[in-house]
């Protein structure tokens, strides 16, 4: 994945085939002006402050007069670290600054490689929300690579699975994981619960049902089941399983290797 990103950004040449970005050969200046990126954990001169780093990058990009550096530092959670020198940064802070550098020129396309590496759980949640916000509200196309399948499921609309340099699977997250989240209820009696659910329910083993409902509909459903005399011992959401989709996509490769 990192090699693919480097090829797209013109940092390395492919040994075979071609790569194009916005209809032009990868690496052309006209295309790169429309792209922001963060490939692996960025490193900056230790004597520069966070603000200095973005100023330097703005000058190199030719947009020094049209970007709000402090706004983007604030948006990635570095509002209190604008004047700290890069030499004092933890890996998580370096990642945040790298994200600011990827976004602050307001590109059409952003390429991110392991964007939450080195962050604590709160930071990971914050950056995931930022990525979704930029995609949903500002129309930024974001290509993200991650080994964290839960992160991919929470953030991405479409997924591509690579294996040994080849595309093993591609599609919408819901399609790859078998559909949207469903509510699993451990109940007794099951038949009564299924009668209440109608075409929105199906059995899941001898003592549970799966309900195809929205999260906002959950309280009303629980009330309806209780009023019908159904005993509920557990209720939890079953999310789409991207890990199974990932392993399933790799299985043909493993089978071929075993046969060889």
Order of alpha helices (4+ residues) and beta strands (2+ residues): alpha-beta-beta-alpha-beta-alpha-alpha-alpha-beta-alpha-beta-alpha-beta-beta-alpha-beta-alpha-beta-beta-alpha-beta-alpha
